[in-house]
Amino acid sequence: MGKNDFLTPKAIANRIKAKGLQKLRWYCQMCQKQCRDENGFKCHCMSESHQRQMQVFGQNPNRIVDGYSEEFERAFMEHMRRSHRFSRVAATVVYNEYIADRHHIHMNSTQWATLTEFVKYLGRTGQCKVEETPKGWFMTYIDRDSETLFKERLKNKRLRSDAAEEEKQEREIMKQIERAEQFIPKSQEPNETLKLQREEKPSGDGKVAFSLGSGGNGESSKPNNVLGPLSEEDVPEKKSTKNRPEPSKGSVLADLMKEQEKAKEKLNRKDYWLCEGIIVKVMSKALAEKGYYKQKGVVIKVVDKYVGEIKMLDSGHVLRVDQEELETVIPQIGGLVRIVNGAYRGSNARLVSIDKENYCAKVQIEKGIYEGRVLRAVAYEDFCKVMQ
């Protein structure tokens, strides 16, 4: 067995020592060689193979540095897309995960000297949303994938079509109300089909009565009593419509409004209610150990309709929580709320009063086609405080 054979004890010991990450400053990117200590790195720099690589680098240094920079950026963003596509995460966390691979492109061979410079570069180029906090730099991946953009366009198109359909339905209902108002008469007078037009007294004791009725049907009417006074049975009863219920304008409008409310309620009542920009309370007991139980946060993104990315108001941390473990927040009287479920889903309103006994509230819609409309009984779970 040779001195430098693969299975010699020395070779095995060297591989065990080299296993895992070594210090970055003792890595040569041109030769792709990791040295274990300063003496080894110094010996490597004096070697003939390293000198040849340095001669190649000296011929066109900018092209080689740009190539390493592009590889580093592509690999880093690929890891970001796969591991933290929908979350806000610290830049140091992503970098430590990236360099876990021994054969990654090292940052000292790129145009960026520090991680901060690279993070700022990603923010300038629009690849990530970056923000500086007291705890360091945080990054959020901006998804520009063609499939994701296509789904987003389909979603926006569907939302616009739903809004247009609802507005069209509202106009149709208003036209029906206007037509109903035109056909309802202002007053109705009772019609009398039989009127006693003339009564005369002859010289005798008997009364002669002439009664004219509608005889258009050609039937023979009851003979009149000419020789004697008319009895109560012989006098035809007057038809009156005084006791007949008359359709009022208010009742018709109320019925139309009720039908409209039922149609909107059926259309907009969903089993999901999360939307961006509202403040919610985390009710997950599984997160109690980390201090998030009953803490408030704002919804910054909705994933698959039922899951929300919540940015906590106190710590600034971003959590991904299912809507079953969230609760709506009720502001003070006069605060701005958003109706998250029911007939007026998506409308912004002002909180007017709270009915604690019935667990509902009275709100007034602020903008849109329903501006100024007052909703007297909106359940607590159907509206939520808006982040201002």
C-alpha positions in Angstrom: 0.0 0.0 0.0 1.5 3.4 -1.1 2.3 6.3 1.2 -0.5 8.5 -0.1 -3.1 5.8 -0.7 -6.8 6.5 -0.1 -7.1 3.9 2.6 -4.0 4.7 4.6 -4.5 5.8 8.2 -3.1 9.3 7.4 -5.5 9.8 4.5 -8.4 8.7 6.6 -7.3 11.0 9.4 -7.0 13.9 7.0 -10.5 13.3 5.6 -11.9 13.2 9.2 -10.2 16.5 10.0 -11.4 18.1 6.8 -15.0 17.0 7.3 -17.4 19.9 7.9 -16.8 23.6 7.5 -13.4 25.2 7.9 -12.5 28.8 8.2 -13.3 31.0 5.3 -10.0 32.8 5.2 -8.1 29.6 4.5 -10.1 28.7 1.4 -8.7 29.2 -2.1 -11.6 29.7 -4.6 -9.4 29.5 -7.7 -8.0 26.1 -6.7 -11.2 25.1 -4.7 -9.0 23.9 -1.9 -9.8 24.3 1.8 -6.8 24.5 4.2 -7.1 23.6 7.9 -4.7 26.2 9.3 -2.7 29.2 8.4 0.5 27.2 7.8 -1.3 25.0 5.3 -2.8 27.9 3.5 0.7 29.6 3.3 2.2 26.4 1.9 -0.7 26.2 -0.7 -0.1 29.7 -1.8 3.6 28.9 -2.5 2.8 25.8 -4.5 3.2 25.6 -8.3 -0.4 24.8 -9.0 -1.6 27.9 -7.2 0.9 30.1 -9.0 -0.4 28.9 -12.3 -4.0 29.7 -11.3 -2.9 33.1 -10.2 -1.4 33.8 -13.6 -4.7 32.8 -15.2 -6.5 35.2 -12.8 -4.1 38.0 -13.5 -4.9 37.9 -17.3 -8.6 38.9 -16.8 -9.5 39.4 -13.1 -12.8 41.3 -13.7 -14.3 38.5 -15.8 -13.4 35.9 -13.2 -14.8 37.9 -10.2 -18.0 38.7 -12.2 -18.4 35.0 -12.9 -18.1 34.0 -9.3 -20.4 36.8 -8.3 -23.1 35.6 -10.7 -22.8 32.0 -9.5 -22.9 33.1 -5.8 -26.0 35.3 -6.5 -27.8 32.5 -8.4 -27.1 29.8 -5.8 -28.1 32.1 -2.9 -31.4 33.2 -4.6 -32.2 29.6 -5.4 -31.8 28.6 -1.8 -33.9 31.6 -0.8 -36.6 30.6 -3.2 -36.8 27.0 -2.0 -36.4 27.5 1.7 -37.9 30.9 2.5 -40.2 31.7 -0.4 -43.1 33.0 1.7 -41.5 34.2 4.9 -39.5 37.1 6.3 -36.2 35.9 7.6 -32.9 37.2 8.9 -30.1 37.5 6.2 -27.6 35.8 8.5 -29.9 32.8 8.9 -30.1 32.4 5.1 -26.4 32.8 4.7 -25.5 30.2 7.3 -27.8 27.7 5.6 -26.2 28.5 2.3 -22.6 28.0 3.4 -23.5 24.6 5.0 -22.6 23.1 1.7 -18.8 22.7 1.6 -18.6 23.3 -2.1 -20.4 26.6 -2.2 -19.0 29.7 -3.9 -17.4 31.7 -1.2 -18.2 35.4 -0.7 -14.5 36.4 -0.6 -14.2 35.6 -4.3 -17.1 37.9 -5.3 -17.5 41.6 -5.7 -19.2 41.9 -2.3 -16.9 42.1 0.7 -19.6 41.7 3.4 -23.1 40.2 3.7 -24.5 43.7 4.3 -23.4 44.9 0.9 -24.9 41.8 -0.8 -28.2 42.3 1.0 -28.3 45.9 -0.1 -27.6 44.9 -3.6 -30.5 42.4 -3.6 -32.8 45.2 -2.3 -31.6 47.6 -5.1 -32.2 45.1 -7.8 -35.7 44.2 -6.6 -35.0 40.5 -6.0 -35.8 40.8 -2.2 -37.5 43.2 0.1 -34.9 44.1 2.7 -35.2 46.1 5.9 -32.7 47.0 8.6 -33.8 46.4 12.2 -32.1 46.5 15.6 -31.7 42.8 15.3 -30.0 43.0 11.9 -31.0 42.8 8.2 -34.2 40.9 7.3 -35.1 39.7 3.8 -38.4 38.8 2.1 -38.3 36.9 -1.2 -40.1 38.6 -4.1 -41.7 35.9 -6.2 -41.3 36.7 -9.9 -41.8 33.2 -11.2 -43.9 33.0 -14.4 -46.3 30.5 -12.9 -46.8 32.5 -9.8 -47.4 35.7 -11.8 -49.9 33.8 -14.0 -51.8 32.6 -11.0 -51.8 36.1 -9.5 -53.2 37.6 -12.7 -55.9 35.0 -12.8 -56.8 35.8 -9.2 -57.0 39.5 -9.8 -59.1 38.9 -12.9 -61.5 36.8 -10.9 -61.8 39.4 -8.2 -62.5 42.1 -10.8 -65.1 40.0 -12.4 -66.8 39.3 -9.1 -66.8 43.0 -8.2 -68.3 43.9 -11.7 -70.9 41.2 -11.3 -71.9 42.5 -7.9 -72.1 46.0 -9.1 -74.2 44.9 -12.1 -76.6 43.0 -9.8 -76.9 46.1 -7.6 -77.8 48.3 -10.6 -80.5 45.8 -11.7 -82.0 45.7 -8.2 -82.1 49.5 -8.1 -83.9 49.6 -11.5 -86.5 47.1 -10.2 -87.1 49.4 -7.2 -87.5 52.4 -9.4 -90.0 50.5 -11.7 -91.9 49.4 -8.6 -92.2 52.9 -7.4 -93.6 54.1 -10.7 -96.4 51.4 -10.9 -97.6 51.9 -7.3 -100.5 54.4 -7.3 -100.4 57.2 -4.7 -104.0 56.8 -3.5 -106.8 54.3 -4.1 -110.5 55.3 -3.8 -113.1 52.6 -3.1 -115.2 51.7 -6.1 -118.9 51.3 -5.6 -120.6 49.0 -8.1 -124.1 49.8 -7.0 -125.3 53.3 -6.3 -128.8 54.4 -5.4 -129.3 57.2 -7.8 -132.9 58.4 -7.2 -135.7 57.8 -4.7 -139.2 59.2 -5.1 -142.2 59.2 -2.9 -145.6 58.6 -4.6 -148.9 59.9 -3.3 -149.6 56.5 -1.7 -147.9 54.7 1.2 -145.6 52.7 -1.0 -142.1 53.8 -2.1 -140.8 53.6 -5.6 -137.0 53.0 -5.8 -134.9 53.1 -8.9 -131.5 51.4 -8.5 -129.1 51.2 -11.4 -126.5 48.5 -11.4 -124.0 47.1 -13.8 -125.9 44.9 -16.2 -123.2 44.2 -18.7 -123.3 40.4 -18.2 -126.9 40.1 -19.5 -128.2 38.3 -16.5 -131.6 39.2 -15.1 -131.3 41.1 -11.8 -133.6 40.7 -8.8 -137.1 42.3 -9.4 -137.7 45.5 -7.6 -140.5 45.8 -5.0 -142.7 48.5 -6.3 -145.8 48.1 -4.2 -144.2 48.1 -0.7 -141.2 49.4 1.1 -137.9 47.8 0.4 -136.6 45.4 3.0 -133.0 45.2 4.1 -132.6 42.0 2.2 -133.8 43.6 -1.0 -131.3 46.5 -0.9 -128.0 45.5 -2.6 -125.0 45.8 -0.4 -122.4 48.4 -1.4 -119.0 47.0 -2.3 -116.3 48.8 -0.5 -112.5 48.5 -0.5 -112.0 50.4 2.8 -111.2 47.3 4.7 -109.1 45.7 1.9 -105.3 45.9 2.6 -103.6 48.2 0.2 -100.0 47.6 -0.9 -97.9 50.4 0.5 -94.8 51.7 -1.2 -92.7 51.1 2.0 -93.6 47.5 2.2 -92.6 46.8 -1.4 -89.3 48.5 -1.0 -88.6 46.7 2.2 -89.3 43.3 0.5 -87.0 44.2 -2.3 -84.2 45.3 0.1 -84.6 42.0 2.0 -84.2 40.0 -1.1 -81.2 42.0 -2.1 -79.6 41.5 1.3 -80.2 37.7 1.2 -78.7 37.5 -2.3 -75.6 39.4 -1.2 -75.3 37.4 2.0 -75.4 34.1 0.1 -72.9 35.3 -2.5 -70.3 36.7 -0.1 -70.6 34.4 2.9 -67.4 32.2 2.7 -65.7 29.8 5.1 -62.5 31.9 4.9 -62.1 35.5 6.1 -58.4 36.5 6.2 -57.4 39.5 4.2 -54.3 41.7 4.1 -54.1 44.8 6.3 -56.2 43.7 9.3 -55.1 43.2 12.9 -55.7 39.8 14.4 -55.0 38.1 17.7 -53.1 34.8 17.9 -55.0 32.2 19.9 -52.8 29.2 19.3 -51.7 27.6 22.6 -48.9 25.8 20.7 -47.2 29.2 20.4 -47.7 30.1 24.1 -44.2 28.9 25.0 -42.7 31.3 22.5 -44.8 34.2 23.9 -47.1 34.7 21.0 -50.4 33.6 22.7 -53.0 36.3 22.7 -50.6 38.7 21.0 -51.7 40.9 18.2 -50.3 41.2 14.7 -51.1 42.5 11.2 -51.8 40.2 8.3 -49.2 41.0 5.6 -50.0 38.1 3.2 -52.7 35.4 2.8 -51.6 32.0 1.6 -54.2 29.6 0.0 -57.1 31.7 1.5 -56.9 30.0 4.9 -53.3 30.7 6.1 -52.0 34.1 7.0 -48.5 35.5 7.4 -48.7 37.6 10.6 -46.2 40.3 11.5 -46.3 40.6 15.3 -46.8 44.2 16.5 -44.5 43.9 19.5 -41.5 41.8 18.3 -41.8 42.3 14.5 -41.5 38.5 14.0 -43.4 37.0 11.1 -45.5 33.8 11.8 -47.5 31.7 9.5 -50.8 30.8 11.3 -54.0 29.1 10.2 -57.2 31.2 10.5 -58.7 28.7 12.9 -56.0 29.8 15.4 -56.7 33.5 14.9 -59.3 35.9 16.2 -60.7 39.2 15.0 -59.8 42.4 16.9 -62.5 45.0 17.8 -61.3 48.6 18.0 -62.6 51.5 20.1 -65.8 53.3 19.1 -65.2 55.3 16.0 -62.3 53.1 14.9 -61.9 51.9 11.3 -62.9 48.3 10.6 -63.2 46.0 7.6 -66.1 43.7 7.0 -64.4 40.3 6.4 -67.4 38.1 5.8 -71.1 38.4 4.9 -73.1 40.6 2.5 -70.7 43.6 2.6 -67.4 41.6 2.6 -64.4 43.8 1.8 -66.0 47.1 2.7 -64.4 49.5 5.2 -66.6 51.0 7.9 -66.6 52.9 11.2 -67.6 51.3 14.4 -70.6 53.1 15.8 -71.6 51.0 18.9 -71.2 47.6 20.4 -74.0 45.3 21.6 -72.3 43.1 24.2 -75.4 41.0 25.0 -75.9 39.8 21.4 -72.1 39.8 20.5 -72.6 42.2 17.6 -71.9 45.8 16.6 -73.4 48.6 14.6 -71.1 50.0 11.9 -71.4 52.6 9.1 -69.9 51.9 5.7 -67.5 54.7 4.6 -66.6 54.2 0.9 -67.8 52.5 -2.2 -71.3 52.0 -3.6 -72.7 51.4 -0.1 -71.3 54.6 1.4 -73.3 55.8 4.4 -75.3 52.6 4.8 -75.6 51.6 8.5 -75.5 47.9 9.4 -77.1 47.4 12.8 -76.1 43.9 13.7 -72.7 42.7 12.4 -71.3 39.7 14.3 -67.9 40.1 16.1 -66.3 37.5 13.8 -67.5 39.3 10.6 -65.5 42.5 11.1 -62.0 43.3 12.2 -59.8 46.3 13.0 -57.7 47.8 10.2 -54.1 48.7 10.4 -53.7 52.4 9.9 
